[in-house]
Amino acid sequence: MNHYPLTSIVIPSFNGRGWLKQCIDSIRQYTNEPYEIIVVDDGSTDDTFGYCASEKVRFISLPKNGGFPAACNTGLRLARGESLLLLNNDVTVTKDWLTLLLQGLYSDPSIGIVGPVTNYASGIQQIPVEYNSVEQFQQIAAEHNRPDPQKWLEVNRIVGLCFLFKREVLEAIGDLDERFSPGHYEDDDYCYRARLAGYRLLVLGNILVHHEGSASFNKEKKDRLQRIINRNRMLYMEKWKVDPLQFIDEPLDAKEG
């Protein structure tokens, strides 16, 4: 009983074979809608290539780590779906996740981008979840994930960890801005551009997914990571003359009401 068009799930990965396997296993277990998986490997040395070949997923291996935005753009150019989903390799999806995301995305022609809630994210998409294992998290999510538009919230930004949008948005505003490589604020930038083009953004509070939390960035020194974050925030402010931090914590109605 598939009611939605093909969704292309683009998963950038860099030396994250273990996370990637968990991510793909969860997609295959919990996804009822038609989908394709496109893994974009950023020059990994952990045999991500061998894993993807054995799993028969669509796969492209880049010669070096060009960063998250560039990897996403590469995957999007290969995507065949009418719905496009950028997914971190350290996300584990849950029961009915994609069906519920698509329900929100196609609930109105004005909706351009949607995202779920999770245990780890910046801003209002993070909610408290008490659990001791991914298995227990899946049990919690199975109870949480139900159709409920009352839990949808219009927002200014969606975090890029699980970022579903319509192909028409890509056609209207283009690729992710690679000036934000290796990552951070490219999702904020994309959301701002989508809103300028007239699209609305929804956090779907009725969908809970697990996020390990910046798994690839944790391999870098914290001071280097903070420098990247600070630099990209300044790049965003130079581009838009707006501080992106003002969009993090409040829903759209609270800002404009």
DOLUM-185597 format. One record per residue (C-alpha): residue in one letter; x, y, z. Coordinates in nm, 3 decimals, m for minus. Each point is the difference from the previous one (the first is absolute). Layout:
BEGIN
["A",[X,Y,Z]],
...
//
This chain:
BEGIN
["M",[0.000,0.000,0.000]],
["N",[0.253,0.260,m0.116]],
["H",[m0.154,0.341,m0.052]],
["Y",[0.307,0.219,m0.052]],
["P",[0.254,0.031,m0.282]],
["L",[0.356,m0.128,0.026]],
["T",[0.215,0.156,0.272]],
["S",[0.374,0.027,m0.061]],
["I",[0.188,m0.038,0.329]],
["V",[0.346,0.159,m0.030]],
["I",[0.246,m0.105,0.271]],
["P",[0.344,0.165,0.005]],
["S",[0.256,m0.208,0.187]],
["F",[0.363,0.036,0.104]],
["N",[0.168,m0.284,0.188]],
["G",[m0.333,m0.089,0.158]],
["R",[m0.059,m0.355,m0.120]],
["G",[m0.144,m0.114,0.334]],
["W",[m0.246,0.290,0.020]],
["L",[m0.086,m0.039,m0.367]],
["K",[m0.085,m0.367,0.041]],
["Q",[m0.226,0.076,0.296]],
["C",[m0.166,0.281,m0.197]],
["I",[m0.064,m0.210,m0.310]],
["D",[m0.118,m0.299,0.203]],
["S",[m0.257,0.223,0.172]],
["I",[m0.119,0.144,m0.333]],
["R",[m0.058,m0.346,m0.136]],
["Q",[m0.182,m0.115,0.312]],
["Y",[m0.227,0.300,0.057]],
["T",[m0.076,0.152,m0.344]],
["N",[m0.326,m0.082,m0.175]],
["E",[0.011,0.258,m0.281]],
["P",[0.195,m0.037,m0.325]],
["Y",[0.355,0.125,0.040]],
["E",[0.353,m0.016,m0.133]],
["I",[0.318,0.036,0.205]],
["I",[0.292,0.199,m0.138]],
["V",[0.318,m0.013,0.209]],
["V",[0.260,0.265,m0.075]],
["D",[0.334,m0.103,0.148]],
["D",[0.245,0.280,0.071]],
["G",[0.324,m0.192,m0.055]],
["S",[m0.040,m0.241,0.293]],
["T",[0.273,m0.247,0.093]],
["D",[m0.222,m0.241,0.197]],
["D",[m0.125,m0.209,m0.296]],
["T",[m0.328,0.187,m0.028]],
["F",[0.030,m0.088,m0.370]],
["G",[0.002,m0.373,0.074]],
["Y",[m0.300,0.030,0.229]],
["C",[m0.206,0.198,m0.253]],
["A",[0.091,m0.239,m0.281]],
["S",[m0.113,m0.297,0.209]],
["E",[m0.325,0.177,0.091]],
["K",[m0.074,0.095,m0.360]],
["V",[m0.085,0.362,0.078]],
["R",[0.060,0.282,m0.246]],
["F",[0.343,0.128,0.086]],
["I",[0.256,0.256,m0.110]],
["S",[0.352,0.020,0.142]],
["L",[0.163,0.343,m0.002]],
["P",[0.382,0.021,m0.006]],
["K",[0.019,0.217,0.311]],
["N",[m0.212,0.143,0.279]],
["G",[m0.155,0.311,m0.152]],
["G",[m0.246,0.053,0.284]],
["F",[m0.367,m0.061,0.069]],
["P",[m0.155,0.259,m0.238]],
["A",[0.202,m0.119,m0.301]],
["A",[m0.080,m0.364,0.075]],
["C",[m0.371,0.082,0.026]],
["N",[0.009,0.185,m0.332]],
["T",[0.171,m0.295,m0.167]],
["G",[m0.269,m0.234,0.130]],
["L",[m0.282,0.231,m0.101]],
["R",[0.128,0.006,m0.359]],
["L",[m0.042,m0.378,m0.010]],
["A",[m0.341,0.000,0.168]],
["R",[m0.303,m0.123,m0.194]],
["G",[m0.268,0.072,0.260]],
["E",[m0.261,0.274,0.017]],
["S",[0.070,0.016,0.373]],
["L",[0.361,0.058,0.110]],
["L",[0.133,m0.086,0.343]],
["L",[0.340,0.089,0.142]],
["L",[0.085,m0.239,0.283]],
["N",[0.300,m0.005,0.232]],
["N",[0.169,m0.338,0.014]],
["D",[m0.031,m0.002,0.380]],
["V",[m0.381,0.017,m0.007]],
["T",[m0.203,m0.311,0.075]],
["V",[m0.353,0.025,m0.139]],
["T",[m0.309,m0.141,0.165]],
["K",[m0.343,m0.146,m0.060]],
["D",[m0.201,0.173,m0.279]],
["W",[0.249,0.285,m0.007]],
["L",[m0.008,0.068,m0.373]],
["T",[m0.375,m0.042,m0.042]],
["L",[m0.060,0.256,0.274]],
["L",[0.262,0.241,m0.139]],
["L",[m0.161,m0.019,m0.345]],
["Q",[m0.344,0.061,0.149]],
["G",[0.127,0.327,0.139]],
["L",[0.193,0.099,m0.313]],
["Y",[m0.298,m0.053,m0.232]],
["S",[m0.264,0.134,0.240]],
["D",[0.005,0.335,m0.181]],
["P",[0.157,0.131,m0.325]],
["S",[0.172,0.275,0.198]],
["I",[0.201,m0.245,0.214]],
["G",[0.354,m0.032,m0.134]],
["I",[0.209,m0.166,0.273]],
["V",[m0.081,m0.215,0.302]],
["G",[0.196,m0.173,0.274]],
["P",[m0.066,m0.218,0.306]],
["V",[0.080,0.042,0.367]],
["T",[0.293,m0.187,0.151]],
["N",[0.208,m0.058,0.310]],
["Y",[0.292,0.213,m0.125]],
["A",[m0.022,0.319,m0.205]],
["S",[0.034,0.373,0.032]],
["G",[m0.315,0.198,0.064]],
["I",[m0.356,m0.115,0.047]],
["Q",[0.038,m0.331,m0.183]],
["Q",[0.172,m0.150,0.303]],
["I",[m0.236,m0.153,0.254]],
["P",[0.078,m0.186,0.325]],
["V",[0.009,m0.378,m0.045]],
["E",[0.108,m0.238,0.276]],
["Y",[0.138,m0.326,m0.134]],
["N",[0.286,m0.244,0.060]],
["S",[0.039,m0.156,m0.345]],
["V",[m0.099,0.052,m0.361]],
["E",[m0.242,m0.291,0.042]],
["Q",[m0.175,0.181,0.282]],
["F",[m0.002,0.318,m0.208]],
["Q",[m0.174,m0.192,m0.278]],
["Q",[m0.269,m0.111,0.243]],
["I",[m0.054,0.359,0.113]],
["A",[m0.014,0.121,m0.360]],
["A",[m0.248,m0.272,m0.097]],
["E",[m0.243,0.148,0.253]],
["H",[0.086,0.358,m0.092]],
["N",[m0.023,m0.024,m0.380]],
["R",[m0.367,0.042,m0.087]],
["P",[m0.193,0.228,m0.235]],
["D",[m0.064,0.321,0.194]],
["P",[0.000,0.337,m0.181]],
["Q",[m0.054,0.169,0.338]],
["K",[0.369,m0.065,0.061]],
["W",[0.113,0.180,m0.316]],
["L",[0.171,0.333,0.053]],
["E",[0.091,0.261,m0.259]],
["V",[0.360,0.111,0.050]],
["N",[0.278,0.210,m0.150]],
["R",[0.253,m0.281,m0.033]],
["I",[0.029,m0.378,m0.022]],
["V",[0.320,m0.172,0.115]],
["G",[0.169,m0.191,m0.282]],
["L",[0.028,m0.333,0.183]],
["C",[m0.329,m0.124,m0.155]],
["F",[m0.107,0.257,m0.256]],
["L",[m0.286,m0.084,m0.238]],
["F",[m0.097,0.237,m0.282]],
["K",[m0.179,0.006,m0.333]],
["R",[0.192,m0.013,m0.325]],
["E",[m0.171,0.322,m0.100]],
["V",[0.188,0.173,0.284]],
["L",[0.331,m0.120,m0.142]],
["E",[m0.105,0.119,m0.344]],
["A",[m0.105,0.337,0.141]],
["I",[0.300,0.084,0.221]],
["G",[0.280,m0.232,m0.113]],
["D",[0.269,m0.197,0.183]],
["L",[0.132,0.033,0.352]],
["D",[0.255,0.280,0.027]],
["E",[0.342,m0.162,0.012]],
["R",[0.164,0.303,0.158]],
["F",[m0.117,m0.155,0.330]],
["S",[0.217,m0.310,m0.044]],
["P",[0.097,m0.213,0.186]],
["G",[m0.335,0.058,0.169]],
["H",[m0.221,0.208,0.235]],
["Y",[m0.245,0.272,m0.111]],
["E",[m0.049,m0.139,m0.351]],
["D",[m0.340,m0.126,0.121]],
["D",[m0.083,0.338,0.157]],
["D",[0.093,0.167,m0.327]],
["Y",[m0.216,m0.239,m0.204]],
["C",[m0.297,0.059,0.226]],
["Y",[0.039,0.377,m0.026]],
["R",[0.012,m0.022,m0.379]],
["A",[m0.307,m0.224,m0.006]],
["R",[m0.193,0.246,0.214]],
["L",[0.103,0.288,m0.226]],
["A",[m0.142,m0.203,m0.290]],
["G",[m0.333,m0.025,0.181]],
["Y",[0.021,m0.349,0.148]],
["R",[m0.104,m0.088,0.353]],
["L",[0.194,m0.228,0.235]],
["L",[m0.147,m0.243,0.253]],
["V",[0.146,m0.190,0.293]],
["L",[m0.214,m0.312,0.028]],
["G",[m0.014,m0.070,0.371]],
["N",[m0.180,m0.330,m0.056]],
["I",[0.317,m0.161,m0.144]],
["L",[0.294,m0.095,0.220]],
["V",[0.332,m0.124,m0.141]],
["H",[0.329,m0.078,0.174]],
["H",[0.307,0.216,m0.062]],
["E",[0.337,m0.097,0.138]],
["G",[0.114,0.358,m0.033]],
["S",[0.274,0.141,m0.225]],
["A",[0.171,m0.339,m0.020]],
["S",[0.241,0.106,m0.273]],
["F",[0.078,0.336,0.156]],
["N",[0.080,m0.158,0.337]],
["K",[0.316,m0.140,m0.157]],
["E",[0.140,0.349,m0.033]],
["K",[0.136,0.205,0.283]],
["K",[m0.268,0.201,0.172]],
["D",[0.180,0.327,m0.057]],
["R",[0.017,m0.065,m0.376]],
["L",[m0.369,m0.084,m0.006]],
["Q",[m0.083,0.321,0.185]],
["R",[0.208,0.200,m0.247]],
["I",[m0.196,m0.153,m0.289]],
["I",[m0.330,0.084,0.169]],
["N",[0.109,0.357,0.073]],
["R",[0.135,0.051,m0.353]],
["N",[m0.314,m0.132,m0.167]],
["R",[m0.224,0.212,0.218]],
["M",[0.198,0.304,m0.117]],
["L",[m0.030,m0.116,m0.362]],
["Y",[m0.377,m0.026,0.043]],
["M",[m0.016,0.349,0.153]],
["E",[0.213,0.144,m0.281]],
["K",[m0.231,m0.159,m0.255]],
["W",[m0.338,0.090,0.153]],
["K",[0.071,0.284,0.247]],
["V",[m0.194,m0.206,0.255]],
["D",[0.123,m0.198,0.301]],
["P",[m0.117,m0.362,m0.044]],
["L",[m0.007,m0.053,0.375]],
["Q",[m0.321,0.202,0.018]],
["F",[m0.178,m0.283,m0.187]],
["I",[0.106,m0.291,0.222]],
["D",[m0.227,m0.011,0.303]],
["E",[m0.338,0.142,m0.088]],
["P",[m0.277,m0.107,m0.238]],
["L",[m0.100,0.236,m0.277]],
["D",[m0.319,0.109,0.172]],
["A",[0.188,0.106,0.311]],
["K",[0.239,0.212,m0.207]],
["E",[m0.260,0.168,m0.212]],
["G",[m0.299,0.004,0.228]],
//
